[in-house]
Amino acid sequence: MDKAEDLIVKAVYGGFLNGTTTYPEIRSAIVSAARSLCPNGNDLLVNQIENAWYAVGVGTQPTSINITGPAVVCSSGSTYTINNLPSNCTVTWEKSSNLTLSGTPNVNQAIFISNGIGEGWVMPTIKSTCDGSTFTTVKLTPLTIWVGKPTISVNSISNLQDMGYSNYYKILPASGVYDYEGTLTANVPILSDLIDSTWSFYSNMPNKKIAYWSASGYTVDVGAKSNNAGEVIKYTVTNNCGTTYSLFTFFTGDNTPPPPELIFTPNPASTQTEVIIPDNTFAIEMQTAVAIQKTYTISIMNSFGLTVYSRVGCEKKITVPTSTLKNGIYTVRVSNGTNIFQGNLVVNH
């Protein structure tokens, strides 16, 4: 027999239901039978019986068994606690694939660390027994959390033409303050629990006049007075795990192509790759900038837009270690503050 059958037999043949005529009396009798069925204690069984009666409007609400913990899990780890755990219970933990269980859990606590990015969850299963052969098992509702740094995507655009590559947007004609106006709203998951978000100027575009912009919250408004303007705006978001940013390019006029392509040797890469700025591109695009700024920044970003490697240099060729990067496609950008170059790098170990 399973535990429900045991309980019914105990309540009926043990005399617990004798003389009961009302639902509250029957409830009390069933609870007493459950306590008698497990003289050494199975408060989980009793809790579930009381919950069942409360669900149909009989009796008071029993103590709630629930799980609490931080909204975000970082690489440093977060502790999750089962509150009001009944006595004589064992607990096993399940979790999303972007989390790792750290060490051995305590009776009612477990520590998880991030191994990825995105939405995640933790869920404990509670089990209790009287005789070692039949069990009362309860799975708590999974607790949804955010894992790692925040991510950035585009929620919506207005009066902008998506060029289909690397967050490039053409500003379309308008009848407002400027001859060309558009709006972009970014999307950052609420679960990521932001502590800061900032829009900032990143760089001008080669051979383009100045564009204008203002921002509030997740939204940036861009405008231009001429048919040959453009600039790159940076959106930076931060939570307790770290900072992420995305670059958005806005322009008017001709369909400006994406930044000149970088060259990688090898590509795909396993342990390392050499990032090369083409000689002709470097000479043409950067010769006027060298006198002002001799250094440039190289950044490698994963599919979530997170920077996983960066350094500053002035060479046209640079060796980048890739042994610690996970398999996948990465965006590599080089900027001197005025001009941008980029390419896609494949890592395959």
C-alpha positions in Angstrom: 0.0 0.0 0.0 1.1 3.6 -0.6 1.0 6.3 2.1 -2.5 7.5 1.2 -3.9 3.9 1.5 -2.1 3.5 4.8 -3.6 6.7 6.1 -7.2 5.7 5.1 -6.8 2.3 6.8 -5.4 3.9 9.9 -8.2 6.6 10.1 -11.0 4.1 9.5 -9.9 1.0 11.4 -8.0 2.9 14.1 -11.2 4.6 15.2 -10.1 8.1 14.5 -13.2 8.9 12.5 -15.6 7.5 15.2 -18.2 10.1 16.1 -17.1 12.7 13.6 -20.0 14.6 11.9 -18.5 17.8 10.5 -15.7 18.6 8.1 -13.5 20.2 10.8 -13.9 17.1 13.0 -13.0 14.9 10.1 -10.0 17.1 9.3 -8.7 16.8 12.9 -9.3 13.0 12.8 -7.2 12.6 9.6 -4.4 14.7 11.0 -4.4 12.7 14.2 -4.3 9.5 12.2 -1.3 10.8 10.2 0.6 11.6 13.5 -0.3 8.1 14.8 0.8 6.5 11.6 4.3 7.9 12.1 5.0 8.0 15.8 8.6 9.0 15.1 7.4 12.0 13.2 6.5 12.8 9.6 5.6 16.5 9.8 5.8 16.7 6.0 2.8 14.3 5.7 0.8 16.3 8.3 1.7 19.5 6.5 0.4 18.2 3.2 -2.8 16.9 4.8 -3.4 20.3 6.4 -2.7 22.0 3.1 -5.2 19.8 1.3 -8.0 20.6 3.8 -7.2 24.3 3.7 -7.4 24.2 -0.1 -11.1 23.2 0.2 -11.8 25.8 2.9 -11.5 23.7 6.0 -9.1 24.6 8.8 -6.4 27.3 9.1 -3.5 27.7 6.7 -0.6 25.6 7.8 3.0 26.9 7.9 4.2 27.6 4.4 7.2 25.6 3.2 9.0 27.8 0.7 12.4 28.7 -0.8 14.1 32.1 -0.6 17.4 33.5 -1.8 19.0 36.2 -4.0 17.5 37.3 -7.3 20.8 36.9 -9.1 23.5 34.2 -9.0 27.1 35.2 -9.8 30.3 33.2 -10.0 30.9 34.0 -6.3 27.7 31.9 -5.4 24.4 32.5 -3.8 22.7 30.6 -0.9 19.1 29.4 -1.1 17.1 28.3 2.0 14.0 26.2 2.5 12.0 27.9 5.2 9.9 26.0 7.7 11.3 22.6 6.6 9.5 19.9 8.6 11.5 17.6 10.8 12.8 14.2 9.6 13.1 15.2 6.0 15.7 14.8 3.3 16.2 17.3 0.5 17.5 16.9 -3.1 18.1 19.9 -5.3 17.5 20.4 -9.1 18.7 23.4 -11.0 18.9 24.9 -14.5 21.9 24.0 -16.6 23.6 27.4 -16.2 24.0 26.8 -12.5 26.4 24.5 -10.6 25.8 23.1 -7.1 28.7 24.1 -4.8 29.7 21.6 -2.3 27.3 19.5 -0.2 24.0 21.1 0.8 23.1 21.5 4.4 19.7 20.2 5.7 17.8 23.2 4.3 20.3 25.2 2.4 22.3 24.9 -0.8 24.8 27.2 -2.6 24.8 27.6 -6.4 27.3 29.3 -8.6 26.9 30.5 -12.2 28.4 28.7 -15.1 26.5 30.6 -17.8 24.2 33.6 -18.4 20.4 34.0 -18.6 17.3 32.9 -16.8 17.7 30.0 -14.4 15.9 28.2 -11.6 16.4 26.1 -8.5 13.9 23.5 -7.1 14.2 21.4 -4.0 12.4 18.0 -3.6 11.5 17.2 0.0 11.0 13.6 1.1 10.0 12.0 4.4 9.3 8.4 5.5 8.0 6.5 8.5 9.2 3.0 7.8 11.8 3.4 5.1 9.7 1.9 2.4 6.9 4.4 1.8 7.6 8.1 1.3 5.9 11.4 1.3 7.4 13.5 -1.5 6.9 17.2 -2.2 8.5 19.2 -5.0 8.5 22.9 -4.2 7.6 25.4 -6.9 10.8 26.3 -8.8 12.3 29.6 -7.8 13.1 31.6 -11.0 16.3 33.6 -10.8 18.8 35.4 -13.1 22.3 33.9 -13.7 25.3 36.1 -14.4 25.7 39.5 -16.0 22.7 41.2 -17.6 22.1 40.8 -21.4 21.0 43.4 -23.9 18.8 43.0 -26.9 16.6 45.3 -29.0 13.0 45.6 -27.8 11.6 48.0 -30.5 12.6 50.6 -33.0 10.7 53.6 -34.4 11.5 55.4 -37.7 14.7 53.5 -38.0 15.7 51.0 -40.7 17.4 47.9 -39.3 20.4 47.2 -41.7 20.5 43.6 -40.6 24.1 43.6 -39.2 25.7 44.4 -35.9 23.1 46.9 -34.5 23.4 49.3 -37.5 20.3 51.5 -38.0 19.6 54.1 -40.6 17.7 57.2 -39.3 14.7 58.0 -41.5 13.3 61.4 -42.5 11.0 63.0 -40.0 9.1 66.3 -39.4 10.2 67.0 -35.8 13.0 69.1 -34.4 15.5 67.4 -36.8 15.1 66.4 -40.4 15.9 62.8 -39.4 14.7 61.3 -36.2 14.3 57.8 -34.7 14.0 55.9 -31.5 15.4 52.6 -30.2 14.3 50.9 -27.0 16.6 48.2 -25.6 15.5 45.1 -23.7 17.2 44.1 -20.5 15.4 41.2 -18.6 13.8 42.5 -15.4 15.1 39.3 -13.7 18.7 40.5 -14.2 18.1 43.0 -11.3 20.0 46.0 -12.7 21.8 48.4 -10.4 22.8 50.8 -13.1 22.2 51.5 -16.8 23.8 54.3 -18.9 23.8 55.5 -22.5 27.0 57.3 -23.7 28.7 58.6 -26.8 31.2 56.0 -28.1 32.6 57.3 -31.4 32.0 59.2 -34.6 31.6 57.5 -37.9 34.2 58.0 -40.7 33.3 60.8 -43.1 30.0 61.5 -41.3 28.8 64.7 -39.7 27.7 64.8 -36.1 24.4 63.3 -35.1 22.3 64.1 -32.0 21.0 61.9 -29.3 19.3 61.8 -25.9 18.3 58.9 -23.7 16.1 58.0 -20.8 15.8 54.6 -19.2 16.0 51.8 -21.9 15.3 54.3 -24.7 17.6 56.4 -26.9 16.3 59.1 -29.3 18.6 60.0 -32.2 18.4 62.8 -34.8 20.4 64.5 -37.6 20.1 67.7 -39.5 21.8 66.4 -42.7 21.8 63.4 -44.9 25.3 62.4 -44.1 25.5 62.1 -40.3 26.3 59.3 -37.9 27.7 58.1 -34.6 28.0 55.1 -32.3 26.2 55.1 -29.0 27.1 52.8 -26.2 24.6 51.3 -23.8 26.0 49.9 -20.5 24.1 47.9 -17.9 25.3 46.5 -14.6 24.0 44.1 -12.0 25.8 42.6 -9.0 27.6 40.1 -11.3 29.2 42.7 -13.5 28.8 44.9 -16.5 27.7 44.4 -20.1 27.5 46.8 -23.0 26.3 47.0 -26.6 27.2 49.4 -29.4 24.5 50.9 -31.6 25.4 52.7 -34.8 22.9 55.3 -36.2 23.4 57.1 -39.5 21.8 59.0 -42.3 22.6 58.9 -46.0 24.0 56.0 -47.9 23.7 52.5 -46.5 26.9 52.6 -44.6 28.5 49.1 -44.6 29.5 47.4 -41.4 33.0 48.2 -40.0 35.9 46.9 -42.1 36.5 43.2 -41.6 39.3 42.0 -39.4 41.4 39.0 -40.4 41.9 36.1 -38.0 44.6 33.4 -38.3 43.5 30.7 -37.7 39.7 30.9 -37.7 38.3 28.7 -36.2 40.8 28.9 -33.4 41.5 26.6 -30.5 44.3 27.9 -28.2 45.0 31.3 -29.8 44.5 33.4 -32.9 46.2 36.4 -34.5 43.9 39.4 -35.1 45.0 41.4 -38.1 43.9 44.9 -39.2 44.3 45.0 -43.0 47.2 47.2 -44.0 45.3 49.3 -46.6 42.3 49.7 -44.2 44.6 50.6 -41.3 46.5 53.2 -43.4 43.4 54.8 -45.0 41.1 54.9 -42.0 43.6 55.5 -39.1 46.3 57.6 -40.6 44.6 60.9 -39.5 43.8 59.5 -36.1 47.2 58.3 -35.2 48.4 61.8 -34.5 45.6 62.3 -32.1 45.3 58.8 -30.5 48.0 56.2 -31.1 46.3 53.4 -29.2 43.2 51.3 -29.9 41.1 48.9 -28.0 40.4 45.3 -29.0 37.3 43.7 -27.5 35.9 40.1 -27.9 32.2 39.7 -27.1 30.2 36.5 -26.8 26.7 35.8 -28.2 25.2 37.6 -25.2 27.2 40.8 -25.9 29.4 40.3 -22.9 33.0 41.3 -23.2 35.1 38.2 -22.5 38.5 39.6 -23.4 39.9 43.1 -24.0 43.2 44.9 -24.2 44.8 48.1 -25.4 47.6 48.3 -28.0 48.9 50.0 -31.1 50.0 47.0 -33.2 48.3 46.0 -36.5 48.7 42.3 -35.4 47.9 40.9 -32.0 47.9 37.4 -30.7 44.8 36.6 -28.6 44.5 33.6 -26.3 41.3 31.6 -26.9 42.0 28.4 -24.8 39.7 29.7 -22.0 36.8 30.7 -24.3 33.9 28.3 -24.8 33.1 27.0 -28.2 31.1 29.4 -30.2 31.0 32.5 -32.4 32.5 35.7 -31.0 32.4 39.3 -32.3 35.8 41.0 -32.3 35.9 44.8 -32.4 38.9 47.2 -32.7 38.4 50.9 -32.1 40.6 53.9 -31.8 37.8 56.1 -30.4 37.0 57.4 -33.9 36.9 54.4 -36.2 35.7 50.8 -35.7 36.8 47.5 -37.3 35.2 44.1 -36.5 34.9 40.5 -37.5 33.5 37.2 -36.4 35.8 34.6 -34.7 34.9 31.0 -34.3 36.3 29.1 -31.3 36.3 25.3 -31.5 38.4 23.2 -29.1 
